[in-house]
Structure formats: C-alpha cells, structure tokens
C-alpha cells in the first residue's frame, strides 16, 4: 500500500523544546513506520525522552519482529523520564500497531482493534498489546498526543489533504498548556 503522511506539532505555549515528536520512515522494501511520541510532561526533559525514541526508530530494522522493535524502543528510553507512544508499521496490506499510554489513534475507513498498553515507555510496561490487521481498502489513520483535545470534528477532515487536515486539527483542538502533535497517514 502507498502511504501519504503529514504531521503538525507545537510545544507548550512559552516553551521552545517540544516533548512531542512525530516520526515517519520508509525502507527500501516498501515498509512504512509512523509514530507519535509524547515525552512525559513538557520542555527539555520531555524532548530528550522523545528524541531517544526517534533515534532508535531511525536506526532499527523495519523487518525485525514487531515485539522486538517495541522492546528495543522501551530499552532506548531507559534513563529518560519516559514517553507515551503509538507506533505503526505497514507492509503491503498488513498493519501492525502498538500504543503505550495516551497517544491515541483513530482509523477512518478501517476497523483497527488497537488497545493501549498500560505504562510508560522507558519506565514500566507490563506487556505490549500488539494489534495486527489486514487493510482491505484505503483508510486514513489519525494519531494524536494528549495535547490535542478530543478531535470530534476529525470526520470532517476526510476530504482534506493530510497536511491541511493536520494544520486544521492542531489549530482547532490544541491545548496550549501542553505540547501537541497530530499525524495523519492515508493508506491506499
């Protein structure tokens, strides 16, 4: 499947460091990885936590077993304040995803039974709840940190380009007292 991705992110009002980090990567074999990190709290220490995860995802093999990817990600955040995350790997029609904490994912045009794992990535996660599904038709994935209030108008953004939709959701639903990130991926 082809993936078209966009994201928008802002730090807490008055801050320069952003503990929310979107991540997008494609490999030479056609696998796509998307993620949104939310380092605990906000500011510099939260940004350090999220960037530790970004570095790991930039270097890891996307063909590795997904559970190994999650364990490696968890280890890469040890010694930081930790983070919440939703991460997805797409290969062909298969989508594998895991969420730890309160970074949410919604799917438009597909039923993805993702159940968040309790815990804090890099600190303590009892078990990773990994979701695997086959996408039978095009869909749009919306991943957002808790710096975005419940985007009830997300359904109205289906016909907008991913970047225009991200910018609009960030503008309308951003909580200025926290870092805020939204990522949209169209899978066709």
N, C-alpha and C positions, 0 to 999 in steps of 0.2 A: 504494500500500500504506500502511496505517496503521502507525505506529511508536510503541511504548511503551518508554521509555528510563528507566533508573535508573543511578546510579553511587554509589560509595563510595571515599573517599580519605583517607589518613593520612600525615603526614610521618614521617620517621625518628624513632624514639624519642629524646626530648630536644630535638627541633627544633621551631620554630614555623613556619618557612617550609616550603612544600611545593613541590618541583620537579616533581611530577606534577600535571597538570591535566586533568580531563575536560572535554569541550565538547560541547554539544548545541545545534542551531539548526534551526528550521523556517522556510521562507519562505512568502510568500502564495500561491505557485503549487504548494504541496504537496511541495516538495523537502525532504528531511531531511539534515542533516550531523551526523555524530558523529565524535569524535576523542578520543584519549588521547595527551597529551604526556608525555614523561619527560625533563625537563631534565637534562643531564649532571651526575652527582654528586648532591648534595642541598644543602639550605639555600637561602639567599637568592639566590645567583647562578643556581642551577638554576631557582628560581622565576621570576626575571626572564626567563630564556630561554623558559620555557613560556608565561608571560603575554604575551610578544611575539607568539607564535603565536596565542594566544587572541584578542588584539586584532585581528590580521589576519583571522582567520576570522569574527569578528563584523562586519567591515566589507565583506568581499568579496562579489561576486555569486555566487550558487549556480548560476546558469545559464551561467557562464563555462566554457570548455573546462577539463576537469579537469587537464590538463597545465599550463595557465596558473595554476590555483589552486595546484598544487604548487610551481611556480617562484616565485610570489609569496610563498608561505609560506616557502620557502627564503630568499628575499631578506629577509623580515621578521625572520628570526632572525640575520642577519649582525651581527657585533659582540657577540653573546652567546656563551656557551660552547657553544650548540647543544643539540639535543634529538633524541631518538628519537620516532617518532610512528606511529600508524596512524590513517588518516582514511578515512571512507566517505561517499559521497553517494548517497542513494536517491531515485529519481524514478519513481513508478509501480512496475513490476516490475523496473526496471533498478537494479543496484547497481554502483557504481564505487568502487574502493578502492586505496589505496597504503599501503605500510608502509616506513618507513626505520628501520633499527636493530632494537632488540629489544623493541618493544611488539608483543605477539602478538595475533592474532585467531583465534578458533575459531568455526565455524558448526555449529549443531545443526539438522538438517532441510534442509540445502542443501550443495552442493559448490561452494565458492568457492576457485578456484585462485590464491590470493594468495601471491606470492613476495616476501619482503622485499628492499628495495633496500639495498645496502651503503652505509654512510656515516653522516654526522651532519648532520641538517638544520640549515642555517645555517652550516655549516663546509665540508663537501665531500660531494657526492653525485654519483657518476659518471653514473648515469641512473636515472630514476624508472621502476620496474616497475609499471605501472598495470594493474589487473585489472578487467575488465567482465564482468558476468554477468547473466542474467535469472533472477529468483527465481520458480520455478513453484509454490511452495507456501509456507505460513508457515514461518518459521525464527527461530531465536534466535542473535544474534551476541554473543559474549563477547570483549571486548577488555581486555587487562590489561598493566600495566607489569612490569618485571623485579623489582619489589618484592613481587610475588606469586609464590610458588614454584609449580611446575607443578601447576595445579589438576586433579589426576586425578579428583577427585570432582565435576567440573563436570557430568558427565552426570546426576548425581543431583539437580541443581537445575532440571531442565527444567520441572517441575510447579509450582515456586515462583514467586511474583511476582518481577519483576525486582529490586525493592529488597530483598526478603528474601534472594534469591539473592546479590546483591552483598554485603550485610552479612555473610552466612554465609561466602562465599569470602574476604572480607577478614579475618574473624576466624580462620578455619582455616588460611589459606595466606599470611598476611602475613609478610614478612621485616622484623623490627623494626629492622634495621640499614640500611634504605633506605626512601625514600618508596614508597608502594604505592597503586595505583589499579586498580579494576575497574569496567568499564561493561558493562551488558547492554542489548541492544535486541531487542525482539520485533517482528518484521515480519509483518503479517497482511494 
